[in-house]
Amino acid sequence: MVKITDTAPGRTALVEGRTCLYFSGFSYLGMHASHTFRDLLAVGLGRFGSVYPSSRISNLQLRLYEELEHALATQLHQQSAVCFSSGYLAAQAAITYAATRGQVLFAPSAHPALRYPGAEVPAGNWNDWLATVVDMVNLGADYQYVLVSDAVNPLTAVINDFSPLATLQKKALVLIDDSHGIGLLGREGEGISPLLPPNPAAHYLITASLAKAYSLEGGMVAGHAADVAAIRHLPLFTASTPMIPANAYAFLHAGNAFTNARRKLANNINMFKRLTAGLDHLQHPHELPVFILEDRTESVYSYLLSRDTFISSFAYPDPQGAKINRIILSALHTGNDLEILAGQLTQYYS
């Protein structure tokens, strides 16, 4: 059942007049509630205003965007990067370009932002899909196919294993949406990049939203310089409003805040794993801040809500599909919060 609130949730959320512990959403590093981060946004807003009132291809360019794109390319170990006003727009630009580079092979459950109109994704197991398409690519010609997939499946808490791409023999563009990996995976938030096999035949292009870990409305595409240059010529870039400059400013100056929050989040994940080690109904296959509850009914959600704990419980991306009950940790949670939730789960499943 959908609840309505009048305040943005952080460590807690106001639900029908009750203050509840909040284990939902996707502000993994908790930046949207960080006073340090908000101060940086305020400085950026004071310096640059609410919007950059011109196109990215106008004859007066804002240096800030170049600095942001250089920082993103460096962080992801890519040659070049380009930023957009949203992750969805960035993904649409990436797939629009990728579709010109060969026959597109979508992975199961590829995010809607990665699809062009009319595109269908296959059903089935992701690992089986990758094994099949690697064989297809190797039987074809260079750049005959484009592989399109998410890096992380936040609905199952799985980091997809791209190691079979090491066996690619024919060249192929590989487009990966790393929205739920960037900022979280890697020592410096590099995301999926360090986990991709360095095969010259695998031509990587990475897109991501900056809203998930970084709490910033914006998106980016990173990869080979030639690919990024081509994306810069698409109307999706040339005719769109640039990213809010205050967001770019905050990203560039929040390195220490990101590092500290990643460390806190990692500690929270490890602590919650220890607290729930005896619960067989809780799945946590990879080191992500997402724990999956096997119970897909309303009962576990209702039980926790009756005890002032709010978890993620809805169908996605199809609102008519089966509900997925998840516990999502953030860097905002305290050890006491985790102990309370673990105790409630133990009571529910006992």
N, C-alpha and C positions, 0 to 999 in steps of 0.2 A: 504494500500500500504506500503510495506516494505521500510524503510529508512536505509541508511548506515551512520555510524559515525566512526571517527578515534580516539575518546576519550571515556573513560568510563564515563557514565552519573552520576551525583550526584544530587544536587539540581536543576541543569540545565543540558541540553544536547545540543551538537552542531549538528544541523540537517541541512544539505545542506547549511552550511555556516552561519546559523542563530542560535543564542543562544536562546533556548526555555526553559521555565519552564518545569520541568520533573516530571510527576505524573504517573510513570510506574515502572516496575521492581519489585524486592522483597527485596531491602536492607532497611528493615523497620527501623532499628536503625541507618542507615547511616554510619556504621563503616568503610566501604571501603573508605570513603572520610574524615574520622576523622584523624587529624594529630596525636592526642594522640595514636590512635590505630595503625596507620602506624608506629609510632616510636617504639611501642612494637613489631610489626612484624620485624622491622629492627634489634632490639636487639636480637630477637629470631633467625633471619637469621644469624647474626654475631656469635652467640654462637653455633648454631647447624648445620649451612649450609643449603643447599637447599633440602636435602633429608636425611632420615636415611637409609644408604645403607646396610640394612640387614632385614631379615624376623622377624616378631613379635615372632616367635617360635625359633629363633636362640639361641645359648648358651651365647650371650651377649645382655642383655635387656636394653633399655633406660628407666630410672626411670620416665621420663617426661610423658610417656603414662599412667603409673599407676596413677600418680597424676591427670591427666586429667580425667581418667575413674572414680576415686574416687570422684572428684568434680562433674561430671555429675550425678552419682548415688545419691549423696547427694542432688543436686539441684532438681532432679525429685522424691525424696523420694522413691527410689528403692534400693534393696539390692546390686545390682551390675550393671556394665555397661562395654561395650566394644566399642572401637572407630575404625573407618574405614577411608579410604582415601576420600570417598564421601558418600553422603546421599543415592544415588542410590544403591551403593554396600552394604551399611548397610541394606537397605530395602530388597535387594535380599537375603542376609544372613538370615534375620529374617523370610522371607516367606519360604525359603528353609527348615529351621528348623521347622517352624510352620506346614508345610505340613506333617511332620512325626508324628504330635501329634493328628491327627483326620481329619475328612472330612472338607475341607475348604469351608466356606460360605463367599463369597465376598460381600461387600456392593456396592450399586450403586455408580458409579463414583470413585471407588477405584483407586488410582493413579497407573499408569503403573509400577512404581518401586516396588509396592507391589505384583505384579502378577508374577507367573512363566510362562514359555512358554506355550502357548495354553490356558491359563486361560481366562475365560469369566466372565464379571461382569453383573449382572442383571440391567435392566432398572427399573425405578420407583422411588418412594419417599423413602428417606433414613429412615425416622421415621417409615414408614410402614414396611420396611425391618427389622429393629431392633425388632419391635414387633413380626413379624413372626418368626424370628430366635430364639428369646427368648423362644417362645412356642415350637419350634422344639427341642431345647436343653433340655427343661424340660420334654419332652416326651421321650427322649433318655437315654443313659447311660452316666456316668461320662466320660469326655474327648472323647466323640464320635465326637464332632464338634470343629472347630476352627473358630472364628469370625474375619474378617479382614476388617478394615475400616480406613479412614482418620479421624483425630481429627477435622480438620477444612477444609471447602471447600472454598478456596480463590476465586473461580469463582463466588460464590454466597454470599460471606462475611458471611457465617454461621458457628458458632461453634456447632458441632453436640452434641446432648443431649444424653448422655449415661446413664441417670438415670434409664431407664427400666432394666439395668443390675442388679439393686438391687433385682429384682424378680427372678433371676436365682436360680434354685434349684439343678441342676446338674452341675458338674464342667466342665468348658470349658476354653480353652486358648483364650484370646482376644488380637489380634495383632493390634496396633494402630500406624499409621504414624502421628507424631506430628510436621512435618517440618514447618508448618505455625503457630504453637502455641508456641513451645519452644522459650524462649527468650522474648515473648510478653505477654502471659497470666500469671496471677499470680503476686504477689508483687515482686517476685524475678526471674521472668521468668521461673517458674516451668512448664509452658505449661498446658496441659490438665490434668495432674496428680491429682491435688486437686479436679477436677470436676468429677472424676471417683468414683462411689459408692463403698465403702469398703466392698464388699461382698466376703466372703471366696471362694465362688463358681466361681467367676470371677478371672481368673488367667491372669494378665495383662503382656504384653510385648510391650514396646514402642520403636519405631524407629524414627529417625529424621535426617534431614540434618541440618548442622550448617551454611549453606550458606545463609539462608533466613534472619533471624534476625541478626546473628553474622558476616555475610560477610566472613566466613571462609570455604574454601573447606575442607569438612570432614563430617563424619556421625557417628551415634552411635546407639546402641541398649541397652536398660536398662530393668531390670526386676528382677525376682527371680534369685538367684545365680546359681541354677542348670541349668536354661535355658541359661544363659549367658555363663556358662562353656561349655555347649554343642555346642553353636555357635562358641566358640573359637577353636573347633576341626574341623570345616568345612573348606574345601579347600578355600572357599571364604574369609576366614580370614587368614589361615595359608600360602596360596600361593600368597597373595596380598601384594602390597607395602604399608607400613604404611602411616598414615597421615603425611603431612609435619610437622616436629617438630616445626618450627617457628609458625605455626598456633596454635598448642597446647600451646606453651609458651604464645602467645598473649591472648588466651582465659583465661588462668589461672591468668593473671595479669591485665585484663581489667574490673574487677568487677565494679569499680566506673564509668567507661565510659559507661558500659551497663546500670547501674542504672539511670544515668543522661539522657541518650538517651531515655529510656523507659518513664521517666517523661515528657520529651519534646514531645515525640510522643503522649502521652495521652492528653497533652494540645492542640496539633494540631488537634487531632480528635474531641475534644470537641468544639474547636473554629470553625472548618469547619461545624460541625453539626449546630451550632448557625447561621452561615452565610447562610446556605442553608436550613434552617428550612421551608421555604415556597415553596420549589421545590418538587413537587410530583413525578417528574420523576427520582429522586435519591433515591436508596434503601440503607439503612444501618441498617440491622437487629441486628447486634451484635457489641460489642466494638472492632472492628478490624479496621486497617487502610485502609480498602478497601470499596469504595463506588461504587455501581453498577448503571450504567445508563440504563434505560429501552430501550432506542433507540439502536437497534442493527445494524443500518445502518452505512454507511460510513460518513453520513452527519455531525453528531456531532463531530466526530474525525477531519474531514476536517475543520469544522468551527473553532474549537479550535486551530488547527495547523496554520491556516491562521492568528491567533492572537498570535503566538509564544508560544503556550501551547501544550505540547505533553502528551497524555494520553495513557493508555494501550488499544489496539484495535486489537485483533487477535483471531483466533479460537484455542482452546486448550482443551484436548491434541490432538484432531484430527484436523489437519490443513485444512481439507476439511469441517469441521463443520461450524456452524454459529458463526459469530464474537461476541465477548463479549467486550463491552466497559466499562472500569473500571477506576476509579480515585484511585490511590494508594499514600497515604501520607507516608512521612518518617520524621524522627527526624531532617532532614536537612532543611525542609521547614520553611520559616519565616511567620509571621503573614501577611505581605504584599503579599506574594505569594498566600496565601489562599484567601485573599480579592480579588486579581486579578482574580483568577479562579472562585470564587463564582459570581463575577460580570459578567464574560463572560457567565457562565451558565444561569444566570438570563436573560441576553440579548437574548441568543439562544432560550430559552423556552418562552419568552414573546410574 
